């Protein structure tokens, strides 16, 4: 007997380091929608996937080179972008998004959108990567019935195999048939850009995420093979000598004060609604996931 179709669902993939962002993201999605009862929001967490936990320290392919898989990295959740079709039993519509993305518009506009035959809708990446055909999979609208080839555990493990898939090709959707992908307007994944047109604000530049200002950096910057600027080679040398995060510096203030204000206004709303508590915020601060002056910024 066929399972009853699930509601359209927004999946927020995350790990413990970005759980506060995920909670604020979920709160914003429901708060800003006129159709909050018509869709679900679910977290997909690294801790629930043994295939990821068991790979700690194993070498996987990324940008043509092998590097160790680190579940403690700030963005270890990114492969989970490809789990939603299986979680939806390959039926219905889903949106998958990063935990540092917050709704300003109504996500129902996206979930109810006519995909005109596409399996995936997302925006192109910006800059050089976008010009080379990379898509930004950090927000995707999915027709799950058309993505039966997305088998998360098998696809994840393939990165660790000789000649297996390259992480960057995977997350940039270069392994997909281009004819199945259609472009979303940039405002549905607005990269550190807040305007009257923004629907989903993405604080994508890790170093300036507004809730982390002043904390020690706990992510591994991407490598490139460029000879210049020399910071790429200095970064590799530092990691070889001292490990991934030693002397990596601290998170900087976001260059747009309006985006910092937006985030902490959202936290204040969530406190008033009982979505988070002061004790929870203090715990996030104790773990080094939330900046030290956060309670002052929300007026507690």
RADA-V54144 format. One record per backbone hydrogen bond with DSSP energy under -0.5 kcal/mol. CO is the residue of the C=O (numbers start at 1). NH is the residue of the N-H. E is the energy in kcal/mol with one decimal. If there is no record, write none. Layout:
<<CO,NH,E> <CO,NH,E>>
This chain:
<<8,40,-2.1> <9,11,-0.6> <9,95,-2.3> <10,12,-0.5> <10,42,-2.7> <11,13,-0.6> <11,97,-2.4> <12,44,-2.3> <13,99,-0.5> <14,46,-1.6> <15,18,-1.0> <16,19,-0.9> <18,22,-2.1> <19,23,-2.6> <20,24,-2.4> <21,25,-2.6> <22,26,-2.7> <23,27,-2.4> <24,28,-2.4> <25,29,-2.3> <26,30,-1.9> <27,31,-2.7> <28,32,-2.3> <30,33,-1.0> <33,36,-0.6> <35,38,-2.2> <36,39,-0.7> <38,8,-0.5> <40,10,-2.9> <42,12,-2.8> <44,14,-2.8> <45,48,-1.6> <46,49,-2.2> <48,50,-0.6> <49,52,-1.8> <49,53,-1.8> <50,54,-2.9> <52,55,-1.2> <53,56,-1.3> <55,58,-2.6> <58,69,-3.0> <60,67,-2.3> <61,167,-2.8> <62,65,-1.7> <65,62,-3.1> <67,60,-2.9> <69,57,-3.4> <69,71,-0.5> <70,73,-1.3> <73,76,-1.7> <75,78,-1.6> <77,80,-2.1> <78,81,-1.9> <79,82,-1.9> <80,83,-1.7> <83,86,-0.7> <83,87,-1.8> <84,88,-2.0> <85,90,-3.3> <86,89,-1.6> <88,91,-0.5> <92,144,-2.2> <93,9,-1.3> <94,142,-3.4> <95,11,-3.5> <96,140,-2.2> <97,13,-1.6> <98,101,-0.7> <100,203,-2.4> <102,201,-2.8> <105,107,-0.7> <106,109,-1.7> <107,110,-0.9> <107,111,-2.4> <108,112,-2.4> <110,113,-1.5> <113,115,-0.6> <115,118,-2.2> <119,143,-2.5> <120,182,-2.5> <121,141,-2.5> <122,184,-1.7> <123,136,-3.0> <126,129,-0.6> <126,130,-1.0> <127,131,-1.9> <128,132,-1.1> <129,134,-2.3> <130,133,-1.7> <134,125,-2.4> <135,137,-1.1> <136,123,-0.5> <136,139,-0.9> <138,98,-1.4> <140,96,-2.2> <140,142,-0.5> <141,121,-2.1> <142,94,-1.7> <142,144,-0.9> <143,146,-1.9> <144,147,-1.6> <147,150,-1.8> <149,151,-1.2> <150,152,-0.6> <151,155,-3.0> <152,156,-3.1> <153,157,-2.4> <154,158,-1.5> <155,159,-0.6> <156,159,-1.4> <157,160,-1.5> <158,161,-1.1> <159,61,-1.6> <161,164,-2.6> <166,170,-2.3> <167,171,-2.9> <168,172,-1.5> <169,174,-2.3> <169,175,-0.8> <170,173,-1.6> <171,137,-0.7> <172,135,-2.0> <173,176,-1.0> <176,178,-0.5> <177,180,-2.4> <178,181,-1.5> <180,119,-2.1> <180,120,-2.0> <182,122,-1.8> <185,188,-2.0> <186,189,-2.3> <187,190,-0.6> <187,199,-2.3> <187,200,-2.4> <189,191,-0.7> <190,192,-1.0> <190,193,-0.6> <190,202,-2.9> <193,195,-0.6> <195,198,-1.0> <199,104,-3.1> <199,105,-2.4> <200,190,-2.5> <200,202,-0.5> <201,102,-2.6> <201,203,-0.6> <202,192,-3.1> <202,204,-2.1> <204,206,-1.0> <205,208,-1.7> <206,209,-1.5> <207,252,-2.5> <209,212,-2.2> <210,213,-0.5> <211,291,-2.6> <212,215,-2.5> <215,251,-2.8> <218,74,-1.0> <219,221,-0.7> <229,232,-1.4> <230,233,-0.7> <230,234,-2.2> <231,235,-2.5> <232,236,-1.6> <233,237,-2.3> <234,238,-2.6> <235,239,-2.2> <236,240,-2.3> <237,241,-1.9> <238,242,-3.0> <239,243,-2.2> <245,248,-2.0> <249,217,-2.4> <251,214,-2.4> <255,257,-0.7> <256,259,-1.4> <256,260,-1.3> <257,261,-2.6> <258,262,-2.2> <259,263,-2.1> <260,264,-2.1> <261,265,-2.2> <262,266,-2.0> <263,267,-2.1> <264,268,-2.0> <265,269,-2.3> <266,270,-2.3> <267,271,-2.4> <268,272,-2.2> <269,273,-1.8> <270,274,-0.6> <270,275,-2.3> <270,276,-1.1> <271,274,-1.0> <277,281,-2.1> <278,282,-2.5> <279,283,-2.1> <280,284,-2.3> <281,285,-2.0> <282,286,-2.5> <283,287,-1.8> <284,289,-2.7> <284,290,-0.9> <285,288,-1.3> <291,294,-1.5> <293,297,-1.8> <294,298,-1.3> <295,300,-3.0> <296,299,-1.0>>
